[in-house]
Amino acid sequence: PPPWLSRQLFLETVDLQATKERIEYSKTFQGKYFNFLGYFFSIYFLWKIFMVRVTDIV
């Protein structure tokens, strides 16, 4: 097989392993906590941006 194919397969297996580790981590308490914080701050900062735009219009 061409050398680029073996490298690509290696990178795919590394990515698959990292994805499995992230899934397992997300099942822990700390993973759930960080996931919640991510959603919370996303909504919070979207709200802040929205409020700035509203006050700019008024």
VMD Tcl script that draws the C-alpha trace (Angstrom):
set ca {
  {0.00 0.00 0.00}
  {1.12 3.59 -0.52}
  {2.79 5.25 2.48}
  {0.13 7.93 2.75}
  {-2.53 5.26 3.26}
  {-0.88 3.75 6.33}
  {-0.36 7.22 7.78}
  {-4.01 8.08 7.18}
  {-5.15 4.85 8.83}
  {-2.90 5.57 11.81}
  {-4.33 9.07 12.19}
  {-7.87 7.68 11.96}
  {-7.20 5.17 14.75}
  {-5.66 7.88 16.94}
  {-8.69 10.10 16.35}
  {-11.04 7.21 17.11}
  {-9.23 6.49 20.39}
  {-9.35 10.17 21.39}
  {-13.08 10.28 20.63}
  {-13.71 7.19 22.76}
  {-11.74 8.77 25.63}
  {-13.78 11.99 25.37}
  {-17.01 9.99 25.45}
  {-15.87 8.10 28.55}
  {-14.76 11.36 30.21}
  {-18.12 12.97 29.50}
  {-19.79 10.23 31.56}
  {-17.87 11.18 34.72}
  {-19.12 13.78 37.20}
  {-16.38 16.21 36.19}
  {-17.18 15.70 32.51}
  {-20.87 16.38 33.08}
  {-20.00 19.43 35.19}
  {-17.72 20.91 32.52}
  {-20.29 20.17 29.83}
  {-22.94 22.01 31.88}
  {-20.57 24.96 32.37}
  {-19.93 25.07 28.64}
  {-23.64 25.30 27.85}
  {-24.25 27.78 30.67}
  {-21.53 30.19 29.58}
  {-22.51 29.87 25.93}
  {-26.04 30.99 26.76}
  {-24.78 33.65 29.17}
  {-22.45 35.27 26.64}
  {-25.01 35.07 23.85}
  {-27.39 36.92 26.19}
  {-24.71 39.54 26.92}
  {-24.09 40.06 23.19}
  {-27.83 40.30 22.58}
  {-28.25 42.91 25.32}
  {-25.37 45.00 23.94}
  {-26.99 44.96 20.50}
  {-30.37 45.96 21.98}
  {-28.86 48.89 23.88}
  {-26.97 49.99 20.74}
  {-30.21 50.12 18.77}
  {-32.10 52.07 21.46}
}
mol new
graphics top color blue
foreach p $ca { graphics top sphere $p radius 0.5 }
foreach p [lrange $ca 0 end-1] q [lrange $ca 1 end] { graphics top cylinder $p $q radius 0.2 }
display resetview
